[in-house]
Amino acid sequence: MSAFLSPYRVVDLSDERGLLAGHMLGRLGADVVQVEPLGGSSARRCGPFDPDLAAGDNSFYWSAWASAKRGLACDLDRPEGQALLHRLLARADFLIESADPAQRQAWGITPKQTAAAHPSLVHVSVSAFGLTGPKAEWPATDLTVWAAGGPLLPNQDGSRAPLRISLPQAWLHAAADAAGGALIAHFARLQSGRGQHVDVSAQVSATACTLGATLAAHYGHPDFAIPGSAAALKLGPDGKKPLDLSGSGTRTRRSKWRVKDGMVEMHLSIGPATGRFTNNLFRWIASQGACDADVAAWDWTTLPQRLISGEVSEADLERARASVALFLAPFCKEELLEQAIARRLLCAPLATPADQLSSKQLAHRRFFIHVTEASGAQRTLPGDFSGGLAQAYATPQAAPALGQHSDAVLSQWLAMPPAEIADLRRQQVLQ
């Protein structure tokens, strides 16, 4: 056994919504076969794109998350293709799919159908809202999943509509959860011999990945990160707005600071647990004469009491924040990181992809891997997703071209003779 999952086989029918799950199992050594329609997976049409390659072979999204897999192209809308699929499932340990309800029914892969035909199979479904309930058949995009799961709401800017969250990633959270769920079901199968259905809702995954915001109201801080929200604007019994007991101003979102070459994350912590780090920051700022004398004298460990008593006002806090912004602006991210280590500050640069590629730390840990695709394109990809377990991972493998391994998979999994493979290709069932 060359990697943790090397004895096991995976049929991956997923598109961009579940692609990462099979990639993770493949990196752990499973033989993952990505089954695509003859025209190619819709994931091949997900950007960003390589301008030097033709459509279908130029998706960086596909290059990343279809790597560690072999590729087979088959027409699953024909009976011959469906029969071939079930022959593969009879030899597989896992099925991963993100199909629409009508597709599952037509392909014979509803949970009931796979449990009856392949009782030892771990069947993993990735969908927007789960396979049951009134929303089970609702279509959804990355944006609507974020909205339904809750994380989109804190991106509201006052009374304006929420903003899209950076690059699409809701489905990546769901697919990663799907890989974890598949392994838990596999662990149970090792004891019982029976497979299970793992039903992953992207809405639930989106909620879980921002659990702090989800639980905030239960801890007395409703809508804590939503500027202009009803809770934030509602006046208390004394006719005043509720205090925002955060040095950075959680509702004003002043924990990210612009610097010379980007941004850094630094929360102005208050209170006995972490206020000492903010004391360190203002000791440095004061030594450069860059803040008012009264602010320089604050003890941020006792600031909550002074805010509650009214001794320090929101306007005073805003003066302190303005001093921080002006002080940090001329620095580069690397300079601030060095100062943060030397002066014991809670500060971290926000790394761009270019920063990550040039990171000395990631280079030392050999985090990135390099593969060559069938087109000849060179790709730099994330490597092992945990350290110290080299024996857990398989040799890196580039994302497949369309139908690149059809013959090899059918020969190895099904002992299918070349003449039968050629006949399927003549019938245009196989690429």
C-alpha positions as CSV (number, residue, x, y, z in Angstrom):
1,M,0.0,0.0,0.0
2,S,1.6,3.3,-1.2
3,A,-0.9,5.7,0.4
4,F,-3.7,5.5,3.0
5,L,-6.6,4.8,0.5
6,S,-4.6,3.0,-2.2
7,P,-6.7,-0.2,-2.1
8,Y,-9.9,1.7,-2.8
9,R,-11.8,2.9,-5.9
10,V,-14.0,5.9,-6.4
11,V,-16.5,6.7,-9.2
12,D,-16.7,10.5,-9.3
13,L,-19.7,11.9,-11.2
14,S,-19.6,15.3,-9.6
15,D,-19.3,18.6,-11.4
16,E,-17.8,21.8,-10.0
17,R,-20.1,21.4,-6.9
18,G,-18.3,18.3,-5.7
19,L,-15.1,18.1,-7.6
20,L,-12.9,18.8,-4.5
21,A,-14.2,15.7,-2.6
22,G,-12.7,13.2,-5.1
23,H,-9.5,15.2,-5.4
24,M,-9.0,14.8,-1.6
25,L,-9.6,11.1,-1.7
26,G,-7.3,10.8,-4.7
27,R,-4.5,12.6,-3.0
28,L,-4.9,10.1,-0.2
29,G,-4.2,7.3,-2.7
30,A,-7.7,6.2,-3.9
31,D,-8.1,5.4,-7.6
32,V,-10.6,8.1,-8.4
33,V,-12.2,7.9,-11.9
34,Q,-13.8,11.2,-12.9
35,V,-16.7,10.3,-15.2
36,E,-17.6,13.1,-17.6
37,P,-20.2,13.5,-20.3
38,L,-18.9,13.3,-23.9
39,G,-18.9,17.1,-24.1
40,G,-16.8,17.4,-20.9
41,S,-17.7,18.4,-17.4
42,S,-19.2,21.8,-16.7
43,A,-16.3,22.2,-14.3
44,R,-14.0,22.6,-17.3
45,R,-15.9,25.9,-18.0
46,C,-15.2,27.4,-14.6
47,G,-12.7,30.2,-14.5
48,P,-10.1,31.5,-14.2
49,F,-8.7,30.4,-17.5
50,D,-5.3,29.9,-19.1
51,P,-5.3,32.2,-22.2
52,D,-2.8,30.0,-24.0
53,L,-5.0,26.9,-24.2
54,A,-8.2,25.9,-26.0
55,A,-11.5,25.9,-24.2
56,G,-12.1,22.7,-22.3
57,D,-8.4,22.4,-21.4
58,N,-7.8,25.8,-20.0
59,S,-9.7,25.9,-16.7
60,F,-7.4,26.4,-13.7
61,Y,-10.4,25.3,-11.5
62,W,-10.4,22.0,-13.3
63,S,-6.6,21.7,-13.2
64,A,-6.6,22.1,-9.4
65,W,-9.6,20.0,-8.3
66,A,-9.6,17.3,-11.0
67,S,-6.0,16.5,-10.3
68,A,-5.3,13.2,-8.5
69,K,-7.9,11.6,-10.7
70,R,-8.1,9.5,-13.9
71,G,-10.6,10.5,-16.6
72,L,-13.4,8.6,-18.4
73,A,-15.9,10.1,-20.8
74,C,-19.2,8.4,-21.2
75,D,-22.8,9.2,-22.3
76,L,-24.8,8.4,-19.2
77,D,-28.0,9.5,-20.9
78,R,-28.0,6.3,-23.0
79,P,-28.8,2.8,-21.6
80,E,-25.4,1.5,-22.6
81,G,-23.7,4.3,-20.7
82,Q,-25.8,3.6,-17.6
83,A,-25.1,-0.1,-17.8
84,L,-21.4,0.7,-18.0
85,L,-21.7,3.0,-15.0
86,H,-23.2,0.3,-12.8
87,R,-20.5,-2.2,-13.9
88,L,-18.0,0.4,-12.5
89,L,-20.0,0.9,-9.3
90,A,-20.0,-2.9,-8.7
91,R,-16.2,-2.6,-8.5
92,A,-16.1,0.7,-6.6
93,D,-16.0,1.5,-2.9
94,F,-17.2,5.1,-3.2
95,L,-19.6,7.1,-5.4
96,I,-19.4,10.9,-5.3
97,E,-22.1,12.8,-7.2
98,S,-23.7,16.2,-7.4
99,A,-26.4,15.3,-9.9
100,D,-29.8,16.9,-10.1
101,P,-32.8,14.8,-8.9
102,A,-33.9,13.9,-12.4
103,Q,-30.4,12.8,-13.3
104,R,-30.1,10.6,-10.2
105,Q,-33.4,8.9,-11.1
106,A,-32.4,8.4,-14.8
107,W,-29.0,7.1,-14.1
108,G,-30.2,4.7,-11.4
109,I,-28.2,6.3,-8.6
110,T,-30.8,7.5,-6.1
111,P,-29.8,6.5,-2.6
112,K,-32.4,3.7,-2.6
113,Q,-31.2,2.4,-5.9
114,T,-27.5,2.3,-5.0
115,A,-28.2,0.8,-1.6
116,A,-30.2,-2.1,-3.3
117,A,-27.8,-2.7,-6.2
118,H,-24.5,-2.0,-4.4
119,P,-25.0,-2.5,-0.6
120,S,-21.4,-2.0,0.4
121,L,-21.0,1.3,-1.6
122,V,-20.4,4.6,0.3
123,H,-22.6,6.9,-1.7
124,V,-21.9,10.6,-1.3
125,S,-24.3,13.3,-2.6
126,V,-23.5,17.0,-2.7
127,S,-26.4,19.4,-3.1
128,A,-27.5,22.9,-2.2
129,F,-30.0,22.0,0.5
130,G,-29.9,18.2,0.9
131,L,-31.8,15.5,-0.9
132,T,-35.0,15.8,1.1
133,G,-37.4,18.6,2.1
134,P,-39.2,21.3,0.2
135,K,-36.0,22.9,-1.1
136,A,-34.4,19.7,-2.3
137,E,-35.0,20.4,-5.9
138,W,-34.3,24.1,-5.9
139,P,-31.5,25.3,-8.2
140,A,-28.7,27.2,-6.5
141,T,-25.5,29.1,-7.2
142,D,-22.6,29.8,-5.0
143,L,-24.2,33.2,-4.3
144,T,-27.5,31.8,-3.2
145,V,-26.0,29.1,-1.1
146,W,-24.0,31.8,0.8
147,A,-27.2,33.8,1.3
148,A,-29.2,30.8,2.5
149,G,-26.5,29.6,4.8
150,G,-26.1,33.0,6.5
151,P,-22.5,34.1,5.7
152,L,-23.6,36.6,3.1
153,L,-25.5,38.8,5.5
154,P,-22.4,40.2,7.4
155,N,-21.2,41.4,3.9
156,Q,-24.1,43.9,3.9
157,D,-22.9,47.5,3.8
158,G,-25.4,49.5,5.8
159,S,-28.8,49.4,4.0
160,R,-27.2,48.2,0.7
161,A,-27.5,44.7,-0.6
162,P,-24.9,42.2,0.6
163,L,-21.7,41.9,-1.6
164,R,-20.5,38.7,-3.2
165,I,-17.9,36.8,-1.1
166,S,-14.6,37.0,-3.0
167,L,-14.0,33.9,-5.2
168,P,-16.8,31.3,-5.3
169,Q,-16.1,28.9,-2.4
170,A,-19.4,27.7,-0.9
171,W,-19.3,24.5,-2.9
172,L,-15.7,23.9,-1.9
173,H,-16.7,23.9,1.8
174,A,-19.4,21.3,0.9
175,A,-17.1,19.1,-1.1
176,A,-14.5,19.1,1.7
177,D,-17.2,18.1,4.1
178,A,-18.2,15.4,1.7
179,A,-14.7,13.9,1.7
180,G,-14.8,13.9,5.5
181,G,-18.2,12.3,5.6
182,A,-17.1,9.6,3.1
183,L,-14.2,8.6,5.3
184,I,-16.5,8.4,8.4
185,A,-18.9,6.2,6.5
186,H,-15.9,4.1,5.3
187,F,-14.7,3.6,8.9
188,A,-18.2,2.3,9.8
189,R,-18.2,0.0,6.8
190,L,-14.9,-1.5,7.9
191,Q,-16.8,-2.7,11.0
192,S,-20.1,-3.7,9.5
193,G,-19.4,-4.3,5.8
194,R,-22.3,-2.1,4.9
195,G,-22.2,1.2,2.9
196,Q,-24.1,4.4,3.8
197,H,-25.5,7.4,2.1
198,V,-23.7,10.7,3.0
199,D,-26.0,13.6,2.3
200,V,-24.1,16.9,2.2
201,S,-26.0,20.2,2.2
202,A,-23.9,23.1,1.0
203,Q,-26.2,25.4,3.0
204,V,-25.3,23.6,6.2
205,S,-21.6,23.6,5.3
206,A,-21.7,27.4,4.6
207,T,-23.4,27.9,8.0
208,A,-20.9,25.7,9.9
209,C,-17.8,27.4,8.3
210,T,-18.8,30.7,9.9
211,L,-20.2,29.3,13.2
212,G,-18.9,32.2,15.2
213,A,-21.2,34.6,13.4
214,T,-24.1,32.1,13.6
215,L,-23.9,31.7,17.4
216,A,-23.2,35.4,18.2
217,A,-26.8,36.2,19.0
218,H,-27.0,33.4,21.6
219,Y,-24.1,35.1,23.4
220,G,-25.8,38.5,23.7
221,H,-24.2,40.1,20.6
222,P,-27.0,40.0,17.9
223,D,-26.0,41.0,14.4
224,F,-22.5,41.7,15.7
225,A,-20.8,42.1,12.3
226,I,-23.6,43.8,10.4
227,P,-23.2,47.6,10.2
228,G,-26.5,49.4,10.0
229,S,-28.5,46.4,11.3
230,A,-31.6,46.8,13.4
231,A,-29.8,45.5,16.5
232,A,-26.8,47.8,15.9
233,L,-29.0,50.9,15.5
234,K,-31.6,50.1,18.2
235,L,-31.3,52.5,21.2
236,G,-31.1,51.1,24.7
237,P,-33.2,52.1,27.7
238,D,-30.8,55.0,28.4
239,G,-31.4,56.4,24.9
240,K,-28.0,55.4,23.7
241,K,-26.8,52.9,21.1
242,P,-25.5,49.6,22.5
243,L,-21.8,49.6,23.1
244,D,-19.6,47.8,20.7
245,L,-17.0,46.5,23.1
246,S,-14.3,46.0,20.4
247,G,-11.2,48.1,19.9
248,S,-11.4,47.6,16.2
249,G,-15.1,48.4,16.1
250,T,-16.6,45.1,15.0
251,R,-19.5,46.9,13.4
252,T,-17.1,49.4,11.7
253,R,-14.9,46.5,10.5
254,R,-11.6,48.2,11.4
255,S,-9.5,45.1,11.8
256,K,-8.0,45.2,8.3
257,W,-5.5,47.9,7.6
258,R,-4.2,49.2,4.3
259,V,-0.4,49.2,4.0
260,K,2.1,50.0,1.3
261,D,1.8,46.7,-0.6
262,G,-1.7,45.4,0.4
263,M,-3.5,44.8,3.7
264,V,-2.8,43.3,7.1
265,E,-5.2,41.9,9.7
266,M,-4.9,43.2,13.2
267,H,-7.7,43.4,15.8
268,L,-7.3,46.1,18.4
269,S,-8.1,43.7,21.3
270,I,-9.4,45.0,24.6
271,G,-9.9,43.4,28.0
272,P,-7.8,41.3,30.3
273,A,-7.2,38.4,27.9
274,T,-5.7,40.1,24.9
275,G,-5.6,43.8,25.6
276,R,-1.9,43.6,26.4
277,F,-1.1,43.1,22.7
278,T,-2.8,46.4,21.9
279,N,-0.8,48.0,24.7
280,N,2.3,46.8,22.9
281,L,1.1,48.3,19.6
282,F,0.4,51.7,21.1
283,R,3.6,51.7,23.1
284,W,5.3,51.5,19.7
285,I,3.1,54.1,18.0
286,A,3.6,56.5,21.0
287,S,7.4,56.1,20.8
288,Q,7.2,57.5,17.3
289,G,5.0,60.4,18.4
290,A,2.2,59.1,16.2
291,C,-0.8,59.3,18.6
292,D,-2.4,61.6,21.1
293,A,-1.0,61.6,24.6
294,D,-4.3,60.5,26.2
295,V,-4.6,57.5,23.9
296,A,-1.0,56.5,24.5
297,A,-1.8,56.4,28.2
298,W,-4.7,53.9,27.8
299,D,-4.5,50.5,29.3
300,W,-6.4,48.4,26.8
301,T,-6.8,45.6,29.3
302,T,-9.2,47.8,31.4
303,L,-10.8,49.6,28.5
304,P,-14.2,47.8,28.6
305,Q,-15.0,49.2,32.0
306,R,-14.0,52.7,30.9
307,L,-16.2,52.4,27.8
308,I,-19.2,51.2,29.9
309,S,-18.7,54.1,32.3
310,G,-18.5,56.6,29.5
311,E,-15.0,57.7,30.5
312,V,-13.8,56.7,27.0
313,S,-16.2,57.5,24.1
314,E,-16.7,56.0,20.7
315,A,-15.1,59.2,19.3
316,D,-12.0,58.6,21.4
317,L,-11.8,55.1,20.0
318,E,-12.1,56.4,16.5
319,R,-9.1,58.7,17.2
320,A,-7.1,55.7,18.2
321,R,-8.1,53.8,15.1
322,A,-7.2,56.7,12.9
323,S,-3.8,56.8,14.5
324,V,-3.3,53.1,13.7
325,A,-4.3,53.6,10.1
326,L,-1.9,56.5,9.5
327,F,0.9,54.7,11.3
328,L,0.7,51.4,9.5
329,A,0.1,52.8,6.0
330,P,3.8,53.4,5.0
331,F,4.9,49.8,6.0
332,C,5.2,46.8,3.8
333,K,3.5,43.5,4.9
334,E,6.8,41.8,5.5
335,E,8.1,44.6,7.6
336,L,5.0,44.6,9.8
337,L,5.3,40.8,10.2
338,E,8.8,41.2,11.5
339,Q,7.8,44.0,13.9
340,A,4.8,41.9,15.1
341,I,7.1,39.1,16.0
342,A,9.6,41.3,17.7
343,R,7.0,43.5,19.6
344,R,4.5,40.7,20.3
345,L,1.6,42.1,18.2
346,L,-1.5,40.2,16.9
347,C,-0.9,41.1,13.3
348,A,-0.8,39.0,10.1
349,P,-0.4,40.0,6.4
350,L,-3.2,39.1,4.1
351,A,-1.4,37.0,1.5
352,T,-2.2,37.1,-2.2
353,P,-1.6,34.1,-4.4
354,A,1.7,35.7,-5.5
355,D,2.7,36.0,-1.8
356,Q,1.9,32.3,-1.2
357,L,3.9,31.2,-4.2
358,S,6.9,33.1,-3.0
359,S,6.5,32.2,0.7
360,K,9.8,30.9,2.2
361,Q,7.7,28.9,4.8
362,L,5.7,27.1,2.2
363,A,8.8,26.4,0.1
364,H,10.6,25.0,3.0
365,R,7.7,22.6,3.7
366,R,7.4,21.7,0.0
367,F,3.8,22.7,0.0
368,F,3.4,23.2,-3.7
369,I,3.7,20.4,-6.3
370,H,4.3,20.6,-10.0
371,V,2.6,18.5,-12.7
372,T,2.4,18.4,-16.4
373,E,-1.0,18.0,-18.1
374,A,-1.6,16.1,-21.3
375,S,-1.7,19.4,-23.2
376,G,1.8,20.0,-22.0
377,A,0.7,22.8,-19.6
378,Q,2.8,23.1,-16.5
379,R,0.7,23.5,-13.3
380,T,1.7,24.5,-9.8
381,L,-0.9,23.1,-7.3
382,P,-1.4,22.8,-3.6
383,G,0.2,19.7,-2.2
384,D,-0.3,17.5,0.9
385,F,-3.1,19.0,3.1
386,S,-1.4,17.8,6.3
387,G,2.3,17.6,7.3
388,G,4.4,14.9,8.7
389,L,2.5,12.1,7.0
390,A,4.3,11.6,3.7
391,Q,3.2,8.0,3.6
392,A,-0.5,9.1,3.5
393,Y,-0.3,10.7,0.1
394,A,-0.1,9.4,-3.5
395,T,2.3,10.7,-6.1
396,P,0.9,13.9,-7.6
397,Q,-1.2,13.4,-10.8
398,A,-2.3,16.0,-13.2
399,A,-6.0,16.6,-14.1
400,P,-7.0,14.4,-17.0
401,A,-7.8,15.4,-20.5
402,L,-11.3,14.4,-21.7
403,G,-11.5,10.6,-21.8
404,Q,-7.7,10.3,-21.3
405,H,-7.9,7.1,-19.2
406,S,-11.1,5.5,-20.6
407,D,-9.4,2.4,-22.0
408,A,-7.1,1.9,-19.0
409,V,-9.9,2.1,-16.5
410,L,-12.2,-0.3,-18.4
411,S,-9.4,-2.7,-18.9
412,Q,-8.2,-2.6,-15.2
413,W,-11.5,-2.3,-13.4
414,L,-13.7,-4.5,-15.7
415,A,-11.1,-6.6,-17.6
416,M,-13.0,-5.3,-20.7
417,P,-11.3,-6.5,-23.9
418,P,-10.2,-3.9,-26.5
419,A,-12.8,-5.0,-29.0
420,E,-15.6,-4.3,-26.6
421,I,-14.1,-0.9,-25.7
422,A,-13.8,-0.1,-29.4
423,D,-17.4,-1.1,-30.0
424,L,-18.6,1.3,-27.3
425,R,-16.6,4.0,-28.9
426,R,-18.1,3.2,-32.3
427,Q,-21.6,3.5,-30.7
428,Q,-20.5,6.9,-29.4
429,V,-21.1,5.8,-25.9
430,L,-17.5,6.3,-24.9
431,Q,-15.0,9.0,-25.7
